[in-house]
Amino acid sequence: MDKPFRGSAAIAAGLTTRRRLRGPGFHELGRDTYVAAGVPVDDRMRVTAAALEVPGAVVAGWSAVLLHGVDAAPGGEVPIELVVGPRHLRRAHSGRILRQDVLGEHEVVHVDGVRVTTPVRTALDLASRVDHVEGVIAVDALARLGEFRPEELVDHPCCATTPVAAGVWSLSWPTPIPVRSRRRRRARA
């Protein structure tokens, strides 16, 4: 029990009782999520516990950056970001953001048993929503994982159908403006 777990599942499996969970042997991380008391609790464990609390959720944003093993989050406390389906009820939780979105299976990977947006999808999300400097740092750090090149962001299916490309191209990495953008400018002139 050195990883976060659902208390109700542990009780149903006969591993513990509700009374033991409330005792000194376990540390409560959130609603129905626990870890053994001797295990040090860090941000990574808090993100994992939050993902367990919301069935079907996918860890995204700076929380995904953390689970991918990249230390690039901005200073200060950053809320845990989870992506839920469009029909999921979004209830306010302190320190969490529940964002409704539809993710393709090619945009989700498993990290330590938790569903997380892929590095390229995480980079796209952050590049389109965060401060310019923080966006460059996030994209660069995720690209250094070796799973994608920054130029590949523009070819992502998400950029073809949404205005995310504008946010991605506002980042100042040394790549040319894509040909399709130059055509649009000429057509408007």
C-alpha positions as CSV (number, residue, x, y, z in Angstrom):
1,M,0.0,0.0,0.0
2,D,2.9,2.3,-0.8
3,K,0.9,3.8,-3.7
4,P,-2.5,5.7,-3.5
5,F,-5.5,3.4,-3.5
6,R,-9.3,3.7,-3.2
7,G,-10.4,2.9,0.3
8,S,-13.7,1.4,-0.8
9,A,-11.9,-1.0,-3.2
10,A,-9.5,-2.1,-0.4
11,I,-12.5,-2.7,1.9
12,A,-14.4,-4.6,-0.8
13,A,-11.3,-6.8,-1.4
14,G,-11.1,-7.6,2.3
15,L,-7.6,-5.9,2.7
16,T,-8.7,-3.5,5.4
17,T,-11.7,-2.0,7.2
18,R,-13.1,1.5,7.3
19,R,-12.0,1.8,10.9
20,R,-8.4,0.9,10.1
21,L,-8.3,3.4,7.2
22,R,-9.3,6.2,9.6
23,G,-6.6,5.1,12.1
24,P,-2.9,6.0,12.3
25,G,-1.8,3.4,9.7
26,F,-3.0,5.3,6.7
27,H,-2.9,8.8,5.4
28,E,-6.0,10.2,3.6
29,L,-5.0,11.9,0.4
30,G,-8.5,12.9,-0.7
31,R,-12.1,11.6,-0.9
32,D,-11.8,7.8,-0.6
33,T,-8.0,7.8,-1.5
34,Y,-5.4,6.6,0.9
35,V,-1.7,5.6,1.3
36,A,0.2,3.8,4.0
37,A,1.2,6.3,6.8
38,G,4.9,5.8,6.4
39,V,5.0,6.7,2.7
40,P,6.2,10.2,2.0
41,V,3.5,12.2,0.2
42,D,4.8,14.4,-2.7
43,D,3.1,16.2,-5.6
44,R,3.3,13.2,-7.9
45,M,1.4,11.1,-5.3
46,R,-1.2,13.8,-4.9
47,V,-1.8,13.9,-8.7
48,T,-2.1,10.1,-8.8
49,A,-4.6,10.2,-5.9
50,A,-6.7,12.9,-7.6
51,A,-6.9,10.8,-10.8
52,L,-8.1,7.8,-8.8
53,E,-10.9,10.0,-7.3
54,V,-12.4,10.8,-10.7
55,P,-13.3,7.6,-12.7
56,G,-12.2,7.9,-16.3
57,A,-10.2,11.1,-15.8
58,V,-7.0,11.7,-17.7
59,V,-4.2,13.8,-16.1
60,A,-3.3,16.8,-18.2
61,G,-1.5,20.2,-18.1
62,W,1.2,20.8,-15.6
63,S,0.1,17.7,-13.7
64,A,0.9,15.6,-16.8
65,V,4.3,17.3,-17.2
66,L,5.0,16.1,-13.6
67,L,4.0,12.5,-14.2
68,H,6.1,12.4,-17.4
69,G,9.1,13.1,-15.2
70,V,9.8,16.7,-16.3
71,D,10.5,19.4,-13.7
72,A,9.2,22.4,-15.7
73,A,6.2,23.6,-13.8
74,P,6.0,27.3,-12.9
75,G,6.7,28.4,-9.4
76,G,3.9,28.4,-6.8
77,E,1.1,26.0,-6.3
78,V,-0.4,24.7,-9.6
79,P,-3.8,23.1,-9.4
80,I,-4.1,19.4,-10.5
81,E,-5.7,19.3,-13.9
82,L,-7.9,16.4,-15.0
83,V,-9.6,15.9,-18.3
84,V,-13.1,14.4,-18.1
85,G,-15.6,13.5,-20.8
86,P,-18.2,16.0,-22.0
87,R,-21.0,14.3,-20.0
88,H,-19.1,14.3,-16.7
89,L,-20.4,16.5,-14.0
90,R,-17.8,19.0,-13.0
91,R,-17.8,19.5,-9.3
92,A,-15.6,22.1,-7.7
93,H,-12.7,20.6,-5.7
94,S,-10.1,22.7,-4.0
95,G,-6.8,22.6,-5.8
96,R,-8.2,20.9,-8.9
97,I,-9.3,21.8,-12.4
98,L,-11.7,19.5,-14.2
99,R,-11.6,20.3,-17.9
100,Q,-14.2,18.7,-20.3
101,D,-12.7,17.5,-23.5
102,V,-12.7,14.5,-25.9
103,L,-9.3,12.9,-26.2
104,G,-8.4,10.2,-28.7
105,E,-6.8,7.0,-27.5
106,H,-3.6,8.1,-29.4
107,E,-3.5,11.1,-27.0
108,V,-3.5,9.1,-23.8
109,V,-0.7,6.9,-22.3
110,H,-0.4,5.1,-19.0
111,V,2.2,6.3,-16.5
112,D,2.5,4.3,-13.3
113,G,-1.0,3.0,-13.9
114,V,-2.6,6.4,-14.4
115,R,-4.0,7.7,-17.7
116,V,-2.1,10.8,-18.8
117,T,-2.1,12.9,-21.9
118,T,0.8,12.1,-24.2
119,P,3.8,14.4,-24.2
120,V,2.9,16.0,-27.5
121,R,-0.8,16.5,-26.4
122,T,0.4,17.9,-23.1
123,A,2.7,20.3,-25.0
124,L,-0.1,21.4,-27.3
125,D,-2.4,22.1,-24.3
126,L,0.1,24.1,-22.5
127,A,1.4,26.0,-25.5
128,S,-2.1,27.1,-26.3
129,R,-3.1,28.2,-22.8
130,V,-0.2,29.3,-20.7
131,D,2.1,32.3,-20.6
132,H,4.5,32.6,-23.5
133,V,7.7,31.9,-21.5
134,E,6.2,29.1,-19.5
135,G,4.8,27.6,-22.8
136,V,8.3,27.6,-24.4
137,I,9.8,25.9,-21.3
138,A,7.0,23.3,-21.2
139,V,7.3,22.4,-24.9
140,D,11.1,22.3,-24.8
141,A,11.2,20.1,-21.7
142,L,8.6,17.7,-23.1
143,A,10.4,17.5,-26.4
144,R,13.6,16.6,-24.6
145,L,11.9,13.4,-23.5
146,G,12.6,12.3,-27.1
147,E,9.0,11.4,-28.0
148,F,8.4,14.2,-30.4
149,R,10.1,17.2,-32.2
150,P,8.6,20.7,-31.6
151,E,7.8,20.9,-35.4
152,E,5.5,18.0,-35.0
153,L,3.1,20.0,-32.9
154,V,1.8,21.9,-36.0
155,D,1.0,18.6,-37.8
156,H,-1.0,17.3,-34.8
157,P,-4.7,16.7,-35.7
158,C,-5.7,19.1,-33.0
159,C,-4.1,22.0,-34.8
160,A,-6.0,21.3,-38.0
161,T,-9.4,21.8,-36.5
162,T,-8.9,24.3,-33.7
163,P,-7.2,27.6,-33.1
164,V,-4.5,25.9,-31.0
165,A,-2.0,26.4,-33.8
166,A,-2.0,30.1,-33.2
167,G,-0.9,29.5,-29.6
168,V,1.7,26.9,-30.7
169,W,3.2,29.2,-33.4
170,S,3.4,32.1,-31.0
171,L,6.1,30.2,-29.2
172,S,9.5,31.3,-30.4
173,W,11.3,28.2,-31.5
174,P,13.3,28.3,-34.8
175,T,10.9,26.8,-37.3
176,P,9.4,28.4,-40.4
177,I,5.8,29.5,-40.8
178,P,4.0,26.6,-42.4
179,V,3.1,27.0,-46.1
180,R,-0.6,26.8,-45.5
181,S,-0.4,29.9,-43.2
182,R,1.3,31.9,-45.9
183,R,-1.3,30.9,-48.4
184,R,-4.1,32.2,-46.2
185,R,-2.3,35.6,-45.8
186,R,-1.9,35.9,-49.6
187,A,-5.6,35.0,-50.1
188,R,-6.7,37.7,-47.7
189,A,-4.6,40.4,-49.4
